[in-house]
Amino acid sequence: MTAVRVLVVEDEMMIAMDMDDMLVEMGFEVVGPAAWLDRGMELARQESFDLAVLDVNLAGETSFPIAEILRDRGIPFLFATGYGAAGLTETYAGTTTLQKPVEFSQLKAAIASLR
């Protein structure tokens, strides 16, 4: 059985490592993490994965172009951000959003709601 692959886009190294650890503990295979918008867009276009976790703010740029690629590909995603849902544009209002720091149980429940 093939592991579910999760794209992680996060510019803070410690948060990315923590997210990676949690996802692996849940039995997922991590794609990335991508720390910059350009790399995230490249992975979103070219890699094969089942869902994605996106930080909204990537070193001063938003991950919304990555979210657009994922929508076009029909790949579910959620946002993990220090801003909470208040950091989203109207286009992404209603998208599953976790407040950082993300706890294991919150991430697990949010991913379950996407699948």
N, C-alpha and C positions, 0 to 999 in steps of 0.2 A: 504494500500500500504506500502510495506516494504521500509525503508530508505536505501539509498545506503551507504554501509559501507566502510570506508577508513582507512587503516592501516597507522599510522604515526610512523616513526622511526627517532628520533631526540634526541641527547644527551644534548642539552642546554635547561634547564628547561623553561626559559622565552620564547624561540622560540617555544618550544613544546606547551606551553600554548596558545600562540598567534595563532599558526597553528590550534589548537583545536578549539579556539573561531571562527576563520574564517570559518572552515569547518562546524561547527554547525550552524553558521549564514546562510550558503549556503544550509542547510537542510540535511547535511550528518550526519551519526553516526560514531564516531571515535573509532577505535580499537587501543588500546595502550594509550598513546605513549610508545614505547620501546626506552630506552636510551642506551642500550648496544647491541652489535652484537649478543650474544647468545640469548637474549630475543627476538630480532627482528627475528632471524632465527626460533625460537620456534613458534612465532605467525604466521610467514609466512607459516610454514608447517601445523599448526594445526587449525588456525582460519578460519572462513568463512568471506570473505570481497570481495569487487568489484574492488578496486584499491588501490594503495599505494603511499605515498609520503616519499621518503628516503633522509635523509642527507647522504652525501658521507662519511664524516669523523666522526666516532663514537669513541671518546676518543682514537684516534690514530690508530683505525682499520677502514677499509673501509666497506661499506655496500654492496659491490659487491656480496658476498655470498648470501645475502638476495635477491638481484636482480635476481640471478641465480635461486633460488627457485621459485620466482614469474614467471620468464620466463617459467620454467618447468610446472608450474600450469596454464599458459595462463592468468595470472592476469596482467593487465596493470599497469605501474608505471611511476613515474617521479622522478627526483632528484631535491632537493632544497639544494644548497650548496653555501658557501661563495667563493668557487673557480670558480664557473660558469662552463661552458662546458670544460674549460681547466683542470679541476680536474678529468675528466673521462678517463678511459682507452679506447683503440681502440675498445674493445668489446662493449662498450656502447656509442660510438660516434653516434650521431644522436638521442639519447634518449632525450626526452623533459627534459630540465634542466632550473630551475629557479635560479637566483642569489639572495642570501639572502642579506638584509632582503626582504622577499617576501611580495608583496603588494596584497591586496584582489583581485583586478581586474586581476592581473597576474595569481594568483592561480586559480581563477574561469575560466579564458580562457584556461589555461593549462589542467585543469581537463576536460573541455568540449572537448578538442582535443583528449583526451584519450577514450572518451565514444562513 
